[in-house]
Amino acid sequence: MIWRLAAGMARLLPPETAHRAAVATLRHHIGPTPDLPSLPVSVAGLDFANPLGLAAGFDKDASCPDGALQLGFSHVELGTITPRPQPGNPRPRVFRLPADGAVINRYGFNSRGMEMVAAQLARRQANLARPESARPESAQPGIIGINVGANKTSSAPTEDYRIAVARLAAYGDYITLNISSPNTPGLRDLQTVDNLRLLIAAGRAGLADADCERPLFIKLAPDLASADIAAIAATAADEGVAGLIATNTTIARPDGLRSHHADETGGLSGAPLFAMATRVLAEMAGQLPAGGPVLVGAGGVASGWQAYAKILVGASLVQLYTALALEGPELPARVIRELAALLASDGVADIADARGQIPDADKAMQHALRLAQSA
Ligand SMILES: Cc1cc2nc3c(=O)[nH]c(=O)nc-3n(C[C@H](O)[C@H](O)[C@H](O)COP(=O)(O)O)c2cc1C
């Protein structure tokens, strides 16, 4: 109740101010601490307590990873972090579309830069390395993803990925190369096959520089044509990429958006992205060979059935951001509980058994929704 009230009050603030307040609140570990059903998932050599993670963009500078984990997320993807600090686009650059359950943002990788993030995460690691009895209560176990990107003014964007990976890999459990933000000019061109190979090589070189072995994930846009999806799947599998995150925000504006900010420039996220992102995820799953990269489904998840639909088409993990911003800090626990109940209703013992069981996106979404409605 109190958290719903807090979320309601946050909606009265301008979106970027509300975002900052939410980060500050979680930095001080103010938030619910739910007891959750165990839904373990092991992928890319990592053990996740459940499939749900906080997508990149909420905690861009590693300000509050433990506070976010405390809400029930098994993992938090920090970033996008750029090598050099940069301010991002002028404000206003985030817009709520309340009638559509959506957000448009054009932050443009505002980042305090990798050095500041490295220092922050070094302190966290030192804390976690202490014996449990000597740790501050706030240190939370959980998986940390480090999402990196290129500086806007970089003359060698691919090199920026190597530099950021080299500096930050030691502080994360997996690394994401974000090549799908619509708000950095030219970034999404890295999704073409030739550029993708160079990018993956840069990521690997960064890991070698850091003398670290970490699974490499690549985050993709939802605005890819089928031919691009096939080419990316083949290249990622061929190059031994550990995971693909589908998807980032969209530059499309689906018919029927009702909010007056719908024409703002930027990436659209939340409810209107759900079906589109789930279809791209399913198409990606259909193109990947068995034993190839694992899939992380993101885009429009605000409930257990939506997370379940993404798992049914092939996701091993699911991430969300917009629904947390719109609904408040109790949302992740609700999604995890609903997901556990849906798995039980379907008589499925664990996430691995559900994964990929309904490859057709529309059928998977219908099945998951019907199951939730009949509960
Ligand atoms: C305000 C905002 C900022 C975001 N910033 C980033 C970012 O820096 N890096 C990134 O990879 N994704 C970023 N995203 C995309 C999200 O991680 C996610 O992929 C996308 O929003 C779809 O999920 P959702 O509908 O649950 O929000 C951002 C999303 C929002 C709403």
PDBQT file of the ligand as one rigid body, heavy atoms in Angstrom, charges set to zero:
ROOT
HETATM    1  C1  LIG A 401      14.070   5.795 -19.804  1.00  0.00    +0.000 C 
HETATM    2  C2  LIG A 401      14.739   4.615 -20.451  1.00  0.00    +0.000 A 
HETATM    3  C3  LIG A 401      16.114   4.600 -20.605  1.00  0.00    +0.000 A 
HETATM    4  C4  LIG A 401      16.735   3.502 -21.196  1.00  0.00    +0.000 A 
HETATM    5  N1  LIG A 401      18.095   3.493 -21.313  1.00  0.00    +0.000 NA
HETATM    6  C5  LIG A 401      18.720   2.388 -21.822  1.00  0.00    +0.000 A 
HETATM    7  C6  LIG A 401      20.133   2.300 -21.860  1.00  0.00    +0.000 A 
HETATM    8  O1  LIG A 401      20.853   3.204 -21.425  1.00  0.00    +0.000 OA
HETATM    9  N2  LIG A 401      20.688   1.186 -22.383  1.00  0.00    +0.000 N 
HETATM   10  C7  LIG A 401      19.940   0.139 -22.858  1.00  0.00    +0.000 A 
HETATM   11  O2  LIG A 401      20.495  -0.874 -23.296  1.00  0.00    +0.000 OA
HETATM   12  N3  LIG A 401      18.585   0.179 -22.808  1.00  0.00    +0.000 NA
HETATM   13  C8  LIG A 401      17.966   1.265 -22.303  1.00  0.00    +0.000 A 
HETATM   14  N4  LIG A 401      16.600   1.301 -22.253  1.00  0.00    +0.000 N 
HETATM   15  C9  LIG A 401      15.825   0.190 -22.825  1.00  0.00    +0.000 C 
HETATM   16  C10 LIG A 401      15.395  -0.824 -21.771  1.00  0.00    +0.000 C 
HETATM   17  O3  LIG A 401      16.508  -1.448 -21.189  1.00  0.00    +0.000 OA
HETATM   18  C11 LIG A 401      14.499  -1.916 -22.396  1.00  0.00    +0.000 C 
HETATM   19  O4  LIG A 401      15.243  -2.663 -23.320  1.00  0.00    +0.000 OA
HETATM   20  C12 LIG A 401      13.291  -1.338 -23.114  1.00  0.00    +0.000 C 
HETATM   21  O5  LIG A 401      12.791  -0.194 -22.447  1.00  0.00    +0.000 OA
HETATM   22  C13 LIG A 401      12.153  -2.360 -23.226  1.00  0.00    +0.000 C 
HETATM   23  O6  LIG A 401      11.716  -2.817 -21.968  1.00  0.00    +0.000 OA
HETATM   24  P1  LIG A 401      10.485  -2.152 -21.165  1.00  0.00    +0.000 P 
HETATM   25  O7  LIG A 401       9.347  -2.035 -22.129  1.00  0.00    +0.000 OA
HETATM   26  O8  LIG A 401      10.225  -3.098 -20.040  1.00  0.00    +0.000 OA
HETATM   27  O9  LIG A 401      10.983  -0.841 -20.688  1.00  0.00    +0.000 OA
HETATM   28  C14 LIG A 401      15.958   2.402 -21.665  1.00  0.00    +0.000 A 
HETATM   29  C15 LIG A 401      14.572   2.437 -21.492  1.00  0.00    +0.000 A 
HETATM   30  C16 LIG A 401      13.956   3.511 -20.907  1.00  0.00    +0.000 A 
HETATM   31  C17 LIG A 401      12.462   3.503 -20.739  1.00  0.00    +0.000 C 
ENDROOT
TORSDOF 0
